């Protein structure tokens, strides 16, 4: 693969190729955190344009997930290397989704495998955005009037990326203030659910290093939490026995503090 092709794989997508989904919601189910992902057709078109439709391939496998009764889908994307005269494969997987579980699981696996090839990986650098949501059936969706704001945020972020500046925060990104309520005793719970690490962002502050972990459950739910120090986790790693404490502030809404975990065997 040439250096030009590597840069082409990593190129940001147009806002029209970006979709948004709800990663988590507030307690009242009126607002949610929207996270960006690239449309699967845009991934296929990029591979076609860089390598030609005959020089890449993909295949899927169905495997057992972290929980015994849960199915996972693994996608392998292969790109032909004329220099090495062989196919090079990279893979990643995803669980079923709430809506169209099989189709959603296959699509999610394709997007994750594409990220291993550095297609759309930059999207993990974007912060989630608090948006108004509405219930349709059993699921929650972003209200249509919020989509233009998300598009504006994405375009601003891409302009900043081009000039080497830090990505600006979205407007009104914090959850809305809530009426004062009696403080409740906070407790730390330990759960033996298996979590897949989606992102581990380490930063430095007055108290030293802290890490924002974004995790996915076998049921495809996304949670995030802060942890002191650098746990040294990598994307795709599986952890369990998570010791997690939920807190609340008017400016940020509910958030999680992670006090520890164990690596899954």
Backbone as CSV, one residue per row, in Angstrom:
resi,resn,N_x,N_y,N_z,CA_x,CA_y,CA_z,C_x,C_y,C_z
1,UNK,0.837,-1.193,0.000,0.000,0.000,0.000,0.876,1.248,0.000
2,UNK,0.552,2.192,-0.861,1.362,3.398,-0.974,1.007,4.384,0.142
3,UNK,1.893,5.365,0.353,1.635,6.391,1.358,0.408,7.225,0.964
4,UNK,0.239,7.441,-0.336,-0.937,8.194,-0.799,-2.218,7.445,-0.441
5,UNK,-2.233,6.134,-0.663,-3.416,5.339,-0.337,-3.699,5.349,1.164
6,UNK,-2.648,5.307,1.994,-2.837,5.374,3.447,-3.493,6.692,3.844
7,UNK,-3.045,7.787,3.217,-3.647,9.089,3.534,-5.090,9.153,3.043
8,UNK,-5.364,8.530,1.890,-6.728,8.526,1.358,-7.684,7.749,2.276
9,UNK,-7.209,6.655,2.849,-8.042,5.881,3.776,-8.443,6.723,4.983
10,UNK,-7.512,7.539,5.480,-7.735,8.295,6.713,-8.462,9.617,6.503
11,UNK,-8.719,9.997,5.250,-9.352,11.286,4.973,-10.722,11.401,5.659
12,UNK,-11.018,12.550,6.285,-12.361,12.743,6.868,-13.445,12.680,5.798
13,UNK,-14.617,12.238,6.201,-15.760,12.145,5.298,-16.533,13.455,5.285
14,UNK,-17.327,13.642,4.243,-18.233,14.784,4.195,-19.320,14.598,5.245
15,UNK,-19.889,15.722,5.678,-20.936,15.665,6.705,-22.119,14.814,6.247
16,UNK,-22.370,14.774,4.937,-23.496,13.985,4.398,-23.295,12.485,4.590
17,UNK,-22.045,12.064,4.778,-21.752,10.640,4.966,-21.725,10.238,6.436
18,UNK,-21.940,11.201,7.320,-21.872,10.946,8.758,-23.276,10.810,9.326
19,UNK,-23.461,9.788,10.143,-24.723,9.582,10.834,-24.467,9.670,12.342
20,UNK,-25.537,9.824,13.098,-25.423,10.010,14.552,-26.359,9.046,15.249
21,UNK,-25.918,8.526,16.363,-26.776,7.649,17.171,-26.669,8.060,18.636
22,UNK,-27.617,7.598,19.434,-27.651,7.915,20.854,-26.842,6.866,21.620
23,UNK,-25.829,7.326,22.353,-24.991,6.417,23.139,-25.543,6.234,24.552
24,UNK,-26.105,7.293,25.142,-26.700,7.210,26.472,-27.681,8.361,26.624
25,UNK,-28.548,8.281,27.631,-29.575,9.302,27.834,-29.557,9.787,29.282
26,UNK,-30.227,10.912,29.512,-30.429,11.330,30.896,-31.550,10.493,31.507
27,UNK,-31.750,10.662,32.799,-32.713,9.814,33.500,-34.136,10.019,32.989
28,UNK,-34.438,11.263,32.593,-35.796,11.567,32.134,-36.053,11.134,30.686
29,UNK,-35.021,10.680,29.994,-35.135,10.258,28.588,-35.583,11.401,27.680
30,UNK,-35.144,12.620,28.020,-35.459,13.773,27.186,-34.255,14.235,26.386
31,UNK,-33.064,13.883,26.840,-31.835,14.252,26.155,-30.902,13.049,26.104
32,UNK,-30.044,13.037,25.093,-29.095,11.943,24.949,-27.780,12.451,24.388
33,UNK,-26.755,11.618,24.505,-25.448,11.958,23.947,-25.349,11.339,22.558
34,UNK,-25.224,12.200,21.548,-25.113,11.743,20.160,-23.645,11.541,19.813
35,UNK,-23.329,10.394,19.214,-21.967,10.116,18.751,-22.005,9.844,17.248
36,UNK,-20.932,10.218,16.575,-20.885,10.155,15.110,-20.322,8.817,14.636
37,UNK,-20.832,8.359,13.495,-20.253,7.194,12.824,-20.453,7.359,11.326
38,UNK,-19.665,6.647,10.551,-19.717,6.802,9.099,-20.657,5.760,8.500
39,UNK,-21.384,6.154,7.490,-22.312,5.255,6.805,-21.535,4.134,6.113
40,UNK,-22.057,2.907,6.180,-21.347,1.745,5.627,-21.167,1.852,4.114
41,UNK,-22.125,2.464,3.417,-21.984,2.618,1.957,-20.826,3.555,1.624
42,UNK,-20.622,4.579,2.455,-19.497,5.496,2.232,-18.166,4.762,2.404
43,UNK,-18.123,3.814,3.332,-16.907,3.001,3.517,-16.638,2.181,2.257
44,UNK,-17.673,1.535,1.732,-17.505,0.709,0.536,-17.064,1.546,-0.662
45,UNK,-17.659,2.734,-0.804,-17.288,3.611,-1.915,-15.837,4.079,-1.793
46,UNK,-15.390,4.318,-0.558,-13.993,4.728,-0.386,-13.042,3.612,-0.787
47,UNK,-13.334,2.405,-0.374,-12.475,1.277,-0.745,-12.475,1.071,-2.267
48,UNK,-13.648,1.213,-2.883,-13.729,1.111,-4.350,-12.852,2.163,-5.022
49,UNK,-12.936,3.410,-4.539,-12.237,4.511,-5.201,-10.722,4.422,-5.031
50,UNK,-10.263,3.868,-3.911,-8.818,3.804,-3.659,-8.192,2.571,-4.310
51,UNK,-8.849,1.416,-4.177,-8.226,0.159,-4.607,-8.889,-0.472,-5.827
52,UNK,-10.102,-0.012,-6.179,-10.861,-0.692,-7.221,-11.706,-1.776,-6.590
53,UNK,-12.912,-1.963,-7.124,-13.855,-2.891,-6.490,-13.363,-4.337,-6.471
54,UNK,-12.417,-4.668,-7.370,-11.925,-6.053,-7.436,-10.742,-6.310,-6.507
55,UNK,-10.234,-5.281,-5.846,-9.016,-5.428,-5.045,-9.251,-5.318,-3.543
56,UNK,-10.495,-5.411,-3.137,-10.787,-5.529,-1.712,-11.979,-6.462,-1.547
57,UNK,-12.111,-7.053,-0.384,-13.206,-7.974,-0.106,-13.539,-7.933,1.377
58,UNK,-14.723,-8.405,1.705,-15.072,-8.535,3.123,-15.879,-9.809,3.331
59,UNK,-15.808,-10.346,4.546,-16.563,-11.543,4.908,-16.950,-11.436,6.371
60,UNK,-17.976,-12.206,6.755,-18.490,-12.129,8.114,-18.476,-13.506,8.766
61,UNK,-18.267,-13.499,10.072,-18.367,-14.718,10.870,-19.284,-14.427,12.053
62,UNK,-20.034,-15.441,12.463,-20.873,-15.333,13.655,-20.176,-16.079,14.782
63,UNK,-19.956,-15.390,15.891,-19.255,-15.993,17.026,-20.057,-15.771,18.298
64,UNK,-19.644,-16.451,19.349,-20.270,-16.250,20.657,-19.669,-15.013,21.294
65,UNK,-20.540,-14.147,21.833,-20.071,-12.916,22.456,-19.556,-13.151,23.855
66,UNK,-19.289,-12.037,24.568,-18.750,-12.124,25.925,-19.728,-12.806,26.867
67,UNK,-21.024,-12.598,26.636,-22.049,-13.302,27.408,-22.468,-14.546,26.631
68,UNK,-22.757,-15.633,27.333,-22.952,-16.942,26.697,-24.028,-16.950,25.629
69,UNK,-25.157,-16.281,25.896,-26.298,-16.370,24.982,-26.331,-15.271,23.936
70,UNK,-25.240,-14.513,23.808,-25.250,-13.375,22.889,-24.385,-13.656,21.668
71,UNK,-24.932,-13.349,20.505,-24.206,-13.533,19.254,-23.394,-12.287,18.935
72,UNK,-22.187,-12.480,18.412,-21.367,-11.375,17.918,-21.068,-11.609,16.443
73,UNK,-20.894,-10.517,15.716,-20.583,-10.593,14.300,-19.180,-10.019,14.080
74,UNK,-18.343,-10.772,13.387,-16.976,-10.341,13.102,-16.840,-10.132,11.600
75,UNK,-16.345,-8.973,11.222,-16.124,-8.655,9.809,-14.631,-8.645,9.519
76,UNK,-14.239,-9.297,8.424,-12.856,-9.277,7.939,-12.820,-8.484,6.633
77,UNK,-11.985,-7.452,6.593,-11.793,-6.693,5.366,-10.399,-6.994,4.837
78,UNK,-10.355,-7.488,3.611,-9.075,-7.819,2.979,-8.779,-6.874,1.827
79,UNK,-7.539,-6.418,1.745,-7.084,-5.548,0.658,-5.902,-6.225,-0.025
80,UNK,-5.972,-6.283,-1.355,-4.907,-6.948,-2.094,-3.683,-6.041,-2.203
81,UNK,-2.507,-6.625,-1.891,-1.250,-5.885,-1.973,-0.450,-6.384,-3.174
82,UNK,-0.355,-5.586,-4.258,0.428,-6.023,-5.414,1.914,-6.147,-5.082
83,UNK,2.397,-5.317,-4.149,3.817,-5.377,-3.779,4.155,-6.713,-3.122
84,UNK,3.242,-7.199,-2.287,3.486,-8.461,-1.581,2.815,-9.645,-2.262
85,UNK,1.991,-9.357,-3.286,1.277,-10.402,-4.016,0.457,-11.286,-3.073
86,UNK,-0.271,-10.634,-2.169,-1.113,-11.386,-1.224,-2.218,-10.468,-0.693
87,UNK,-3.231,-11.113,-0.106,-4.316,-10.376,0.540,-3.933,-10.126,1.995
88,UNK,-4.194,-8.913,2.464,-3.953,-8.560,3.862,-5.304,-8.319,4.516
89,UNK,-5.563,-9.012,5.620,-6.860,-8.933,6.285,-6.744,-8.277,7.657
90,UNK,-7.753,-7.491,7.986,-7.905,-6.944,9.332,-9.369,-7.106,9.719
91,UNK,-9.631,-7.340,11.012,-11.004,-7.651,11.416,-11.362,-7.015,12.748
92,UNK,-12.657,-6.901,12.974,-13.211,-6.457,14.254,-14.673,-6.876,14.272
93,UNK,-15.297,-6.768,15.439,-16.657,-7.276,15.558,-17.595,-6.351,16.301
94,UNK,-18.874,-6.736,16.307,-19.914,-5.953,16.959,-21.050,-6.891,17.357
95,UNK,-21.799,-6.465,18.370,-22.970,-7.228,18.773,-24.199,-6.785,18.006
96,UNK,-25.332,-7.477,18.168,-26.573,-7.087,17.496,-27.096,-5.773,18.059
97,UNK,-27.872,-5.058,17.267,-28.444,-3.787,17.705,-29.906,-3.983,18.094
98,UNK,-30.467,-2.957,18.742,-31.870,-3.043,19.172,-32.820,-3.052,17.982
99,UNK,-32.495,-2.262,16.938,-33.335,-2.188,15.739,-32.679,-3.012,14.637
100,UNK,-33.410,-3.921,14.016,-32.874,-4.831,13.005,-31.556,-5.427,13.507
101,UNK,-31.619,-6.297,14.525,-30.418,-6.765,15.220,-29.338,-7.348,14.315
102,UNK,-29.721,-8.215,13.354,-28.712,-8.849,12.506,-28.085,-7.830,11.556
103,UNK,-28.928,-7.071,10.860,-28.423,-6.058,9.929,-27.549,-5.040,10.658
104,UNK,-28.015,-4.599,11.833,-27.248,-3.639,12.618,-25.926,-4.211,13.101
105,UNK,-25.936,-5.488,13.490,-24.700,-6.121,13.950,-23.675,-6.260,12.832
106,UNK,-24.144,-6.657,11.641,-23.238,-6.792,10.491,-22.673,-5.431,10.084
107,UNK,-23.553,-4.431,10.054,-23.114,-3.089,9.681,-22.111,-2.546,10.691
108,UNK,-22.384,-2.783,11.992,-21.460,-2.328,13.033,-20.106,-3.000,12.921
109,UNK,-20.101,-4.299,12.602,-18.835,-5.016,12.453,-18.026,-4.482,11.273
110,UNK,-18.720,-4.157,10.161,-18.037,-3.583,8.997,-17.383,-2.254,9.360
111,UNK,-18.111,-1.404,10.087,-17.572,-0.093,10.458,-16.371,-0.233,11.385
112,UNK,-16.432,-1.183,12.307,-15.307,-1.381,13.225,-14.084,-1.940,12.482
113,UNK,-14.319,-2.870,11.560,-13.208,-3.402,10.777,-12.591,-2.312,9.908
114,UNK,-13.434,-1.431,9.358,-12.926,-0.319,8.554,-12.065,0.607,9.401
115,UNK,-12.450,0.791,10.669,-11.672,1.633,11.569,-10.273,1.066,11.795
116,UNK,-10.163,-0.268,11.808,-8.841,-0.889,11.949,-7.953,-0.528,10.762
117,UNK,-8.567,-0.300,9.593,-7.836,0.165,8.400,-7.705,1.691,8.386
118,UNK,-8.086,2.328,9.487,-7.990,3.790,9.660,-9.033,4.550,8.839
119,UNK,-10.130,3.882,8.504,-11.245,4.561,7.841,-12.216,5.038,8.912
120,UNK,-12.353,6.344,9.053,-13.273,6.898,10.044,-12.795,6.804,11.480
121,UNK,-11.536,6.406,11.703,-11.053,6.271,13.082,-11.025,7.614,13.803
122,UNK,-10.845,8.681,13.066,-10.796,10.014,13.658,-12.089,10.375,14.386
123,UNK,-13.191,9.698,14.047,-14.478,10.015,14.670,-14.464,9.730,16.173
124,UNK,-13.574,8.822,16.626,-13.467,8.547,18.053,-12.930,9.754,18.811
125,UNK,-12.303,10.702,18.097,-11.768,11.899,18.749,-12.858,12.930,19.036
126,UNK,-13.994,12.800,18.386,-15.076,13.772,18.571,-15.814,13.509,19.875
127,UNK,-16.118,14.576,20.601,-16.900,14.440,21.827,-18.345,14.106,21.495
128,UNK,-19.011,13.424,22.399,-20.443,13.242,22.261,-21.152,14.577,22.473
129,UNK,-22.320,14.734,21.881,-23.052,15.997,21.929,-24.426,15.759,22.554
130,UNK,-24.756,16.536,23.581,-26.091,16.439,24.175,-27.127,17.006,23.210
131,UNK,-28.158,16.219,22.927,-29.211,16.634,21.998,-30.574,16.255,22.571
132,UNK,-31.612,16.908,22.045,-32.981,16.538,22.399,-33.352,15.254,21.671
133,UNK,-34.033,14.355,22.373,-34.406,13.075,21.772,-35.901,12.838,21.942
134,UNK,-36.419,11.867,21.200,-37.828,11.497,21.307,-37.955,9.987,21.161
135,UNK,-38.980,9.454,21.763,-39.200,8.009,21.710,-40.023,7.638,20.491
136,UNK,-39.559,6.603,19.777,-40.309,6.026,18.666,-40.307,4.524,18.883
137,UNK,-41.466,3.999,19.237,-41.509,2.595,19.597,-40.776,2.371,20.906
138,UNK,-39.856,1.412,20.925,-39.108,1.108,22.139,-37.750,1.813,22.187
139,UNK,-37.413,2.565,21.134,-36.093,3.190,21.052,-36.213,4.708,21.078
140,UNK,-35.059,5.356,21.286,-35.000,6.815,21.333,-34.146,7.327,20.174
141,UNK,-34.622,8.407,19.558,-33.961,8.951,18.375,-33.708,10.440,18.556
142,UNK,-32.736,10.938,17.803,-32.429,12.363,17.811,-33.552,13.111,17.096
143,UNK,-34.018,14.208,17.683,-35.044,15.009,17.031,-34.484,15.631,15.755
144,UNK,-35.317,15.708,14.730,-34.869,16.180,13.421,-34.238,17.562,13.478
145,UNK,-34.779,18.441,14.332,-34.258,19.813,14.383,-32.845,19.883,14.954
146,UNK,-32.375,18.798,15.589,-31.014,18.779,16.145,-29.968,18.381,15.103
147,UNK,-30.409,17.772,14.010,-29.452,17.233,13.036,-28.619,18.330,12.377
148,UNK,-29.213,19.498,12.142,-28.464,20.598,11.530,-27.379,21.107,12.484
149,UNK,-27.679,21.123,13.779,-26.674,21.548,14.757,-25.509,20.564,14.800
150,UNK,-25.825,19.275,14.693,-24.770,18.267,14.674,-23.910,18.407,13.412
151,UNK,-24.554,18.675,12.294,-23.821,18.873,11.037,-22.880,20.075,11.146
152,UNK,-23.358,21.181,11.757,-22.532,22.374,11.942,-21.334,22.065,12.837
153,UNK,-21.579,21.333,13.918,-20.495,20.952,14.826,-19.448,20.103,14.098
154,UNK,-19.920,19.147,13.313,-18.990,18.278,12.583,-18.133,19.088,11.609
155,UNK,-18.746,19.984,10.852,-17.987,20.794,9.885,-16.967,21.690,10.584
156,UNK,-17.347,22.261,11.746,-16.396,23.065,12.514,-15.226,22.217,12.994
157,UNK,-15.538,21.011,13.438,-14.488,20.113,13.925,-13.524,19.718,12.808
158,UNK,-14.048,19.499,11.601,-13.189,19.109,10.486,-12.315,20.276,10.019
159,UNK,-12.853,21.499,10.068,-12.027,22.663,9.719,-10.896,22.838,10.727
160,UNK,-11.203,22.605,12.003,-10.161,22.689,13.032,-9.108,21.604,12.826
161,UNK,-9.545,20.414,12.438,-8.615,19.305,12.216,-7.666,19.621,11.058
162,UNK,-8.190,20.242,10.010,-7.359,20.584,8.852,-6.254,21.572,9.209
163,UNK,-6.541,22.484,10.136,-5.568,23.516,10.502,-4.729,23.128,11.713
164,UNK,-4.933,21.906,12.218,-4.139,21.436,13.343,-4.580,21.984,14.683
165,UNK,-5.769,22.578,14.753,-6.275,23.116,16.011,-7.065,22.048,16.751
166,UNK,-7.285,22.289,18.045,-8.086,21.355,18.820,-9.544,21.456,18.382
167,UNK,-10.256,20.338,18.479,-11.658,20.305,18.050,-12.495,21.126,19.012
168,UNK,-13.272,22.095,18.524,-14.087,22.937,19.414,-15.251,22.148,19.988
169,UNK,-15.676,22.478,21.206,-16.836,21.776,21.775,-18.119,22.178,21.075
170,UNK,-19.108,21.313,21.119,-20.408,21.646,20.539,-21.126,22.632,21.436
171,UNK,-21.983,23.442,20.857,-22.763,24.397,21.632,-23.750,23.640,22.515
172,UNK,-23.910,24.090,23.743,-24.861,23.478,24.695,-24.628,21.993,24.827
173,UNK,-23.371,21.626,25.053,-23.052,20.210,25.115,-23.416,19.580,26.448
174,UNK,-23.506,20.406,27.500,-23.818,19.858,28.816,-25.295,19.505,28.913
175,UNK,-25.607,18.551,29.756,-27.005,18.215,29.999,-27.674,19.372,30.710
176,UNK,-28.983,19.568,30.545,-29.667,20.692,31.165,-29.637,20.599,32.679
177,UNK,-29.664,21.777,33.341,-29.739,21.791,34.797,-31.043,21.164,35.244
178,UNK,-30.994,20.525,36.381,-32.196,19.897,36.913,-32.584,20.595,38.208
179,UNK,-33.834,20.487,38.607,-34.227,21.090,39.872,-33.426,20.484,41.015
180,UNK,-33.163,21.321,42.017,-32.402,20.823,43.170,-33.173,19.689,43.816
181,UNK,-32.446,18.682,44.209,-33.098,17.562,44.858,-32.251,17.109,46.030
182,UNK,-32.881,16.402,46.943,-32.166,15.959,48.128,-31.019,15.074,47.734
183,UNK,-29.785,15.380,48.247,-28.675,14.509,47.896,-28.918,13.078,48.343
184,UNK,-28.552,12.170,47.508,-28.704,10.758,47.833,-27.326,10.179,48.133
185,UNK,-27.258,9.235,49.043,-25.959,8.631,49.316,-25.450,7.928,48.068
186,UNK,-24.180,8.168,47.772,-23.584,7.568,46.585,-22.891,6.268,46.984
187,UNK,-23.031,5.281,46.151,-22.412,4.000,46.463,-21.711,3.460,45.238
188,UNK,-20.746,2.634,45.493,-19.997,2.025,44.406,-20.513,0.610,44.186
189,UNK,-20.917,0.309,42.964,-21.419,-1.018,42.640,-20.400,-1.767,41.806
190,UNK,-20.340,-3.075,42.011,-19.483,-3.907,41.174,-20.366,-4.778,40.298
191,UNK,-20.089,-4.782,39.008,-20.865,-5.597,38.072,-19.931,-6.561,37.347
192,UNK,-20.397,-7.782,37.145,-19.562,-8.770,36.452,-19.878,-8.831,34.968
193,UNK,-20.638,-7.840,34.467,-20.869,-7.748,33.024,-19.524,-7.561,32.311
194,UNK,-19.380,-8.155,31.147,-18.171,-7.969,30.354,-18.328,-6.726,29.472
195,UNK,-17.324,-5.880,29.478,-17.348,-4.643,28.704,-16.225,-4.656,27.676
196,UNK,-16.537,-4.152,26.504,-15.540,-3.978,25.451,-15.088,-2.520,25.450
197,UNK,-13.780,-2.286,25.444,-13.245,-0.929,25.451,-13.347,-0.336,24.047
198,UNK,-14.123,0.743,23.908,-14.227,1.441,22.630,-13.194,2.551,22.519
199,UNK,-12.915,3.196,23.657,-11.987,4.332,23.624,-11.440,4.556,25.019
200,UNK,-10.152,4.879,25.106,-9.497,5.203,26.372,-8.704,6.485,26.156
201,UNK,-9.239,7.609,26.649,-8.634,8.923,26.417,-7.973,9.408,27.694
202,UNK,-6.650,9.506,27.677,-5.880,9.919,28.851,-5.557,11.404,28.742
203,UNK,-5.778,12.142,29.830,-5.443,13.565,29.866,-4.774,13.882,31.200
204,UNK,-4.126,15.051,31.277,-3.445,15.471,32.497,-4.153,16.678,33.074
205,UNK,-4.238,16.713,34.395,-4.886,17.832,35.078,-4.203,18.115,36.395
206,UNK,-4.875,18.918,37.221,-4.283,19.302,38.499,-4.056,18.102,39.409
207,UNK,-4.888,17.070,39.249,-4.752,15.881,40.099,-3.944,14.786,39.415
208,UNK,-3.246,15.142,38.358,-2.467,14.158,37.626,-3.245,13.603,36.447
209,UNK,-2.861,12.422,35.997,-3.518,11.833,34.838,-4.901,11.310,35.210
210,UNK,-5.845,11.458,34.269,-7.137,10.806,34.398,-7.551,10.286,33.030
211,UNK,-8.390,9.277,33.021,-8.776,8.606,31.779,-10.292,8.592,31.647
212,UNK,-10.773,8.950,30.451,-12.192,8.805,30.123,-12.345,7.510,29.340
213,UNK,-13.052,6.552,29.921,-13.272,5.259,29.276,-14.655,5.222,28.640
214,UNK,-14.713,4.779,27.396,-15.985,4.534,26.716,-16.090,3.037,26.496
215,UNK,-17.145,2.428,27.041,-17.270,0.975,27.065,-18.584,0.541,26.426
216,UNK,-18.583,-0.692,25.897,-19.775,-1.262,25.267,-20.120,-2.575,25.936
217,UNK,-21.404,-2.750,26.302,-21.858,-3.996,26.896,-22.160,-5.015,25.798
218,UNK,-22.304,-6.288,26.139,-22.690,-7.283,25.130,-24.046,-6.987,24.502
219,UNK,-24.883,-6.181,25.195,-26.193,-5.805,24.635,-26.095,-4.555,23.767
220,UNK,-24.854,-4.128,23.467,-24.601,-2.988,22.575,-24.932,-1.639,23.215
221,UNK,-25.022,-1.598,24.550,-25.214,-0.334,25.245,-23.850,0.312,25.485
222,UNK,-23.807,1.645,25.450,-22.567,2.378,25.622,-22.604,3.116,26.960
223,UNK,-21.552,2.971,27.760,-21.420,3.758,28.981,-20.027,4.372,28.990
224,UNK,-19.890,5.448,29.746,-18.578,6.074,29.876,-18.353,6.446,31.327
225,UNK,-17.100,6.595,31.709,-16.780,6.960,33.080,-15.337,7.419,33.191
226,UNK,-15.074,8.188,34.237,-13.736,8.720,34.472,-12.995,7.864,35.492
227,UNK,-11.693,7.764,35.298,-10.858,6.961,36.182,-9.537,7.682,36.404
228,UNK,-9.073,7.743,37.645,-7.795,8.369,37.923,-6.655,7.511,37.376
229,UNK,-5.627,8.179,36.842,-4.478,7.457,36.318,-4.696,6.971,34.897
230,UNK,-3.745,6.197,34.414,-3.794,5.602,33.080,-3.830,4.092,33.219
231,UNK,-4.991,3.457,32.985,-5.093,2.000,33.172,-4.402,1.187,32.084
232,UNK,-3.946,1.854,31.000,-3.224,1.140,29.940,-4.104,0.235,29.107
233,UNK,-5.368,0.600,28.952,-6.280,-0.223,28.159,-6.168,0.120,26.682
234,UNK,-6.409,-0.856,25.847,-6.388,-0.651,24.402,-7.783,-0.897,23.833
235,UNK,-8.026,-0.328,22.667,-9.316,-0.489,21.996,-9.580,-1.960,21.701
236,UNK,-10.777,-2.426,22.037,-11.154,-3.811,21.787,-10.916,-4.733,22.965
237,UNK,-10.192,-4.287,23.999,-9.919,-5.125,25.159,-11.203,-5.372,25.945
238,UNK,-11.333,-6.548,26.565,-12.509,-6.920,27.341,-12.169,-6.862,28.829
239,UNK,-13.000,-6.149,29.599,-12.809,-6.062,31.042,-14.105,-6.444,31.744
240,UNK,-14.012,-6.763,33.038,-15.209,-7.070,33.821,-14.943,-6.708,35.280
241,UNK,-15.889,-7.064,36.170,-15.829,-6.705,37.583,-15.556,-5.218,37.745
242,UNK,-16.331,-4.446,36.989,-16.197,-2.994,36.988,-16.770,-2.432,38.289
243,UNK,-15.985,-1.629,39.009,-16.450,-0.952,40.216,-16.766,0.488,39.835
244,UNK,-18.040,0.791,39.769,-18.481,2.053,39.176,-19.404,2.803,40.137
245,UNK,-19.234,4.108,40.204,-20.022,4.967,41.086,-20.670,6.057,40.247
246,UNK,-21.994,6.219,40.373,-22.694,7.266,39.618,-22.778,8.529,40.459
247,UNK,-22.427,9.668,39.826,-22.500,10.966,40.491,-23.342,11.914,39.652
248,UNK,-23.624,13.076,40.233,-24.464,14.045,39.537,-24.011,15.456,39.853
249,UNK,-24.006,16.318,38.827,-23.785,17.748,39.030,-24.723,18.505,38.107
250,UNK,-25.063,19.740,38.461,-25.988,20.527,37.651,-25.413,20.827,36.273
251,UNK,-24.089,21.036,36.210,-23.478,21.430,34.935,-23.316,20.270,33.976
252,UNK,-23.074,19.065,34.499,-22.782,17.930,33.626,-23.829,16.835,33.661
253,UNK,-24.804,16.944,34.582,-25.784,15.884,34.701,-25.176,14.675,35.401
254,UNK,-25.677,13.479,35.083,-25.143,12.255,35.676,-23.847,11.857,34.982
255,UNK,-22.887,11.407,35.761,-21.652,10.896,35.187,-21.123,9.786,36.087
256,UNK,-20.183,9.004,35.570,-19.684,7.834,36.281,-18.221,7.983,36.650
257,UNK,-17.887,7.492,37.849,-16.501,7.367,38.280,-16.184,5.868,38.366
258,UNK,-15.129,5.454,37.706,-14.717,4.048,37.718,-13.564,3.896,38.704
259,UNK,-13.768,3.035,39.700,-12.763,2.854,40.739,-11.852,1.652,40.491
260,UNK,-12.217,0.817,39.553,-11.362,-0.328,39.258,-12.070,-1.335,38.377
261,UNK,-11.329,-2.330,37.909,-11.862,-3.383,37.043,-10.845,-4.515,37.016
262,UNK,-11.215,-5.611,36.361,-10.282,-6.709,36.113,-10.313,-7.042,34.619
263,UNK,-9.180,-7.453,34.092,-9.127,-7.911,32.709,-9.818,-9.264,32.589
264,UNK,-10.678,-9.408,31.582,-11.350,-10.687,31.366,-10.383,-11.679,30.734
265,UNK,-10.537,-12.936,31.110,-9.629,-13.966,30.573,-9.898,-14.177,29.105
